[in-house]
Amino acid sequence: MTTVEFTALMVLTTAASFTPGPNTTLSTALAANLGLKHSLRFVLAVPVGWGLLFSLCAGGVGAMVVALPPLRIGIQALGVAYLLWLAFKLARSATLAQADASQLNVTFWQGVMLQFLNIKAWMLALTVVAGWLAGREDAAARFAIILPLMLAFGLVSNLTYALIGSLLRDWLSGPANSGRRLRWFNRFMATVLVITAAWMATF
């Protein structure tokens, strides 16, 4: 891989990992409502799920998804529905206790499966496969470089957002504001999820 190719990959990976999306939004919201420790399951699930998705795309599954519109539409529909469900749960949580009781606590495997319902994750995986792997004689060597690099970026970006959420936790839930800050924060994050779902539906 040339220096130019690697630089372009780093730019793409940084932009894709750190720009707001369903993963970073959920990482922030989970940490703010449930604490950093409970959000780590989702934070770790993101790179695991995306790594599996990227590996499947590198093996040709991504091309099949693109070639079969009903399959792509099905993935979109499930992804949009899941994000809207999470947004609904989040918007109704005005206290930390309500957030815990509302099943907002996304499990590790739910986080993994979310990657397969996230059209942004599919597009990123397909872009990397098309631009850096497809038709290359050294595709296996490139894959061995790209996969851990992107997993590291995914982990660091979601952990960063989770840390931000955890730092806001005490301020959002302080008794002085009777939960108002947390309520409005959750509504804002729910709105971000709804906007993300609408954006995903346009692909």
C-alpha positions in Angstrom: 0.0 0.0 0.0 1.4 3.4 -1.0 1.7 6.4 1.3 -1.0 8.2 -0.7 -3.4 5.2 -0.3 -2.7 4.9 3.4 -3.2 8.6 4.0 -6.5 8.6 2.1 -7.5 5.6 4.2 -6.6 7.4 7.4 -8.7 10.4 6.4 -11.7 8.3 5.5 -11.4 6.2 8.7 -11.1 9.3 10.9 -14.1 11.0 9.3 -16.2 7.9 9.4 -15.3 7.0 13.0 -15.6 10.4 14.7 -18.5 12.0 12.9 -21.9 11.6 14.7 -23.9 8.5 13.8 -26.0 5.9 15.5 -23.0 4.3 17.3 -21.5 7.5 18.7 -24.9 8.8 19.7 -25.7 5.6 21.6 -22.3 5.5 23.2 -22.8 9.0 24.6 -26.4 8.3 25.7 -25.7 5.0 27.3 -22.8 6.4 29.3 -24.7 9.5 30.4 -27.7 7.4 31.6 -26.1 4.2 32.8 -22.5 5.1 33.4 -19.3 4.3 31.6 -19.0 0.8 32.8 -22.4 -0.2 31.4 -21.7 1.5 28.1 -18.5 -0.4 27.5 -20.4 -3.5 26.3 -21.8 -1.4 23.4 -18.5 0.4 22.9 -16.7 -2.9 22.4 -19.6 -4.4 20.4 -19.2 -1.7 17.7 -15.7 -2.7 16.4 -16.5 -6.4 16.8 -19.7 -6.1 14.7 -18.1 -3.8 12.1 -15.1 -6.1 11.8 -17.4 -9.1 11.1 -19.3 -6.9 8.6 -16.2 -5.8 6.9 -14.8 -9.3 6.7 -18.1 -10.5 5.0 -17.9 -7.6 2.5 -14.3 -8.4 1.7 -15.5 -12.0 1.0 -18.2 -10.8 -1.4 -21.3 -10.6 0.7 -21.5 -6.8 0.3 -21.7 -7.1 -3.4 -24.7 -9.4 -3.0 -26.4 -6.9 -0.7 -25.9 -4.2 -3.4 -27.1 -6.5 -6.2 -30.3 -7.5 -4.4 -32.5 -4.4 -3.7 -35.0 -6.2 -1.5 -32.2 -7.4 0.8 -30.8 -3.9 1.0 -34.2 -2.4 1.6 -34.9 -5.0 4.3 -31.6 -4.1 6.1 -32.6 -0.4 5.9 -36.1 -1.0 7.2 -34.9 -3.0 10.2 -32.1 -0.5 11.0 -34.5 2.5 10.8 -37.1 0.6 13.0 -34.5 -0.3 15.6 -33.1 3.2 15.9 -36.6 4.7 16.2 -37.4 2.2 18.9 -34.2 3.2 20.8 -35.1 6.9 20.3 -38.6 6.2 21.8 -37.1 4.5 24.8 -34.5 7.3 25.3 -37.0 10.1 24.9 -39.2 8.7 27.7 -36.3 8.4 30.2 -36.2 11.4 32.5 -34.3 9.9 35.3 -31.4 7.4 35.6 -33.8 4.8 37.2 -36.2 5.2 34.2 -33.3 4.7 31.8 -32.3 1.5 33.5 -35.8 0.2 33.6 -36.7 1.1 30.0 -34.3 -1.5 28.6 -32.1 1.3 27.2 -29.2 -0.8 28.3 -28.2 -2.2 24.9 -26.5 -5.6 25.2 -23.2 -6.6 23.6 -24.8 -8.7 21.0 -27.5 -6.1 20.2 -24.6 -3.7 19.6 -23.0 -6.2 17.3 -26.2 -6.8 15.3 -26.8 -3.1 15.1 -23.8 -2.8 12.8 -25.5 -5.2 10.3 -28.6 -2.9 10.4 -26.5 0.3 10.0 -26.5 1.3 6.3 -23.6 3.7 7.1 -21.5 0.8 8.3 -22.3 -1.1 5.1 -21.4 1.8 2.9 -18.1 2.3 4.7 -17.2 -1.3 4.4 -18.1 -1.4 0.7 -16.2 1.8 0.1 -13.0 0.4 1.7 -13.3 -2.9 -0.1 -13.8 -1.2 -3.5 -11.1 1.4 -3.0 -8.4 -0.6 -1.2 -9.0 -4.3 -1.6 -10.9 -5.2 -4.8 -8.7 -6.5 -7.6 -5.4 -6.0 -5.7 -2.8 -8.7 -5.8 -1.9 -8.1 -2.2 -5.5 -7.9 -1.0 -4.8 -10.3 1.9 -1.9 -8.2 3.2 -4.0 -5.1 2.8 -6.9 -6.7 4.7 -4.5 -7.6 7.5 -3.5 -3.9 7.8 -6.9 -2.3 7.3 -9.0 -4.4 9.6 -7.1 -3.8 12.9 -6.6 -0.1 12.0 -10.3 0.5 11.5 -11.3 -1.6 14.6 -8.9 0.6 16.6 -10.5 3.8 15.3 -14.0 2.4 16.0 -13.1 1.6 19.5 -11.3 4.9 20.2 -14.1 7.0 18.7 -16.9 5.3 20.6 -14.9 5.2 23.8 -14.3 9.0 23.4 -18.0 9.7 23.0 -18.8 7.4 26.0 -16.3 9.3 28.1 -18.0 12.5 27.2 -21.3 11.1 28.2 -20.0 9.8 31.5 -18.5 13.2 32.3 -21.9 14.8 31.8 -23.7 12.2 34.0 -23.5 13.9 37.3 -24.4 17.3 35.9 -27.3 15.9 33.9 -28.8 14.0 36.9 -28.1 16.4 39.7 -30.9 16.8 42.2 -30.9 20.6 41.9 -32.5 20.4 38.4 -35.0 17.6 39.2 -34.0 15.7 36.1 -34.7 18.5 33.7 -31.2 18.4 32.2 -31.3 14.7 31.7 -34.7 14.8 30.2 -33.8 17.4 27.7 -30.5 15.7 27.0 -32.2 12.4 26.3 -34.8 14.1 24.1 -32.0 15.8 22.1 -30.1 12.5 21.7 -33.4 10.8 20.7 -33.9 13.5 18.1 -30.4 12.8 16.8 -31.3 9.1 16.5 -34.5 10.0 14.6 -32.5 12.2 12.2 -30.0 9.5 11.7 -32.8 7.0 11.0 -34.3 9.4 8.4 -30.9 9.8 6.8 -30.4 6.0 6.7 -33.8 5.7 5.0 -32.7 7.9 2.1 -29.9 5.5 0.9 
